[in-house]
């Protein structure tokens, strides 16, 4: 039983900014003078309109989105997006190009396959167990879109520059690094991101979609699976996940007003990552698993000399109040997820623990 | 600005039991000694396993479910179920029978139509603006299922006994009266319910599905749209809506341990409904909109002599701390939603207000 809050390195659901959690807590029985909890107010009320509209406006300001872009809130996580995207866009024989950088890309490809859609895998890093991001890829100039996973939580890889696709819109699953850095939005036709890493709780997925992508989408699929349904109704065709959108709104407010925007967030994330990777690179005890030029600033994956030591590492860390350091069950090893809300204090505590654990073992 | 909590008659999202909200609030920064918020813990942790398993077990006990039934948590609300059900079950030319009792049934029918599935409308109450529940319906004995909406929030109607379908499984959208009364589960092949009326916040939909329905479902549709995906993975194929499931778990605990089960909940709901309907029936000022034998115990819909008086009624009620009494925008009038969490105290306060408003106007 932890009497106080731990340093949380979970891969997702993950740490949220403490001031956001405190605000949710303090107004939980009476939201904004409504006399109701945020979980009890109507989504058709001025109270909730203010929440969702503020979340949309902050997203537009943080990412410098122009009027071509719609900001949507969809349920079902990135996993539903894996199916919704091909259902909407891959009609009339149109094809998509995928870059396969591991588990999540593989799942996205699999859903296109289940749907009997046209697609190609333009590049893959499977030859070396997905430990790098492919370079110099040639894409199909007629593809409807190029699908990438911007950050792989399991293999600890991240795209640091986005590929040149000769004008074909990039569709990026940014579930694990959305809002961690500024983006050049000219490259993207669509971005989607399950909230539970950088921007909120599980149960809501943000979708940013450009008008020309919306225009390409079919209307001959179920209402809840059409992006146009969400775009036409400000994400309120049916009752949206109100609590999740409210939490996102507060996280975006924290990003804008406390952190000071995405340039500052990126610098902070780079500083945290450098601390950890420098320790690993200067150590004979720890070994990073991803290629240097492909390393993730969100999920730092590493190995210890033996699996027994890895198990002990995770146990001893937990005793010191450092939680969530076990690698994904599919790959083993260790992983420190240091999303936006992971503080420098938490990373410093982890670095100190790692140094002393290496000395003692 | 309400300094204290109001009496909340919203149709959904709706009032939740105050002890549940207080428990969420008090443990919001440190859930169950984890040192993390419920919004920050991993869905693959023992903390969350305990939450979801307890929610499933309580559902089984409350509804006396035997081992044939799976209890699932799905995102997308009832609106996604309108599409998922025909996608899963209406393959190989199989057909469904629908009973149309208003907006939500109509939407469910429309999604089957978008999907080019076989279906029939076995009965409808559209001839009198959906103010009653159809009786003496003859169903297609070869239908895959019979779809009904057990309670209509907009028209204020409710099925008080479920139809004889000659063994064809009933599929019921119970979004607005789930867990408000005991059920004879032998009649049902599937029940689904968006949580935001009787059992939790928006953003999670409960699905109870019988094994023979699961066996009938196709596997040739996207993973996130297959019931079998949820059944195989205890609703955790991908990250589930953890906060919503947690809130549901607490509401079910309240239903079992504080209320004392669904027989007691039903008696309480009948007493609340009687108070309101008796006042309306004994009044020349208020007029109930649904036929007596079809009236909902969840949503009491009524009219006043003029639209001006209805507007004034809603305004004056809000001034007295009685919120959410405006009828749905599609029908006008007034509506008091008195789900499980609406207290007798709230209903008595409303009755007193209605009596004095009638006298004064």
Interface residues (C-beta under 8 A of the other chain):
Chain A: X1 X2 X3 X4 X5 X6 X8 X10 X11 X12 X13 X14 X15 X16 X18 X21 X22 X24 X25 X28 X29 X30 X33 X34 X35 X36 X37 X39 X40 X41 X42 X43 X44 X75 X76 X77 X78 X79 X80 X82 X83 X87 X107 X110 X111 X114 X115 X194 X196 X200 X201 X202 X203 X204 X220 X221 X222 X223 X224 X225 X237 X238 X239 X240 X241 X242 X243 X244 X247 X321 X323 X324 X329
Chain B: X1 X2 X3 X4 X5 X6 X8 X10 X11 X12 X13 X14 X15 X16 X18 X21 X22 X24 X25 X28 X29 X30 X33 X34 X35 X36 X37 X39 X40 X41 X42 X43 X44 X75 X76 X77 X78 X79 X80 X82 X83 X87 X107 X110 X111 X114 X115 X194 X196 X200 X201 X202 X203 X204 X220 X221 X222 X223 X224 X225 X237 X238 X239 X240 X241 X242 X243 X244 X247 X321 X323 X324 X329
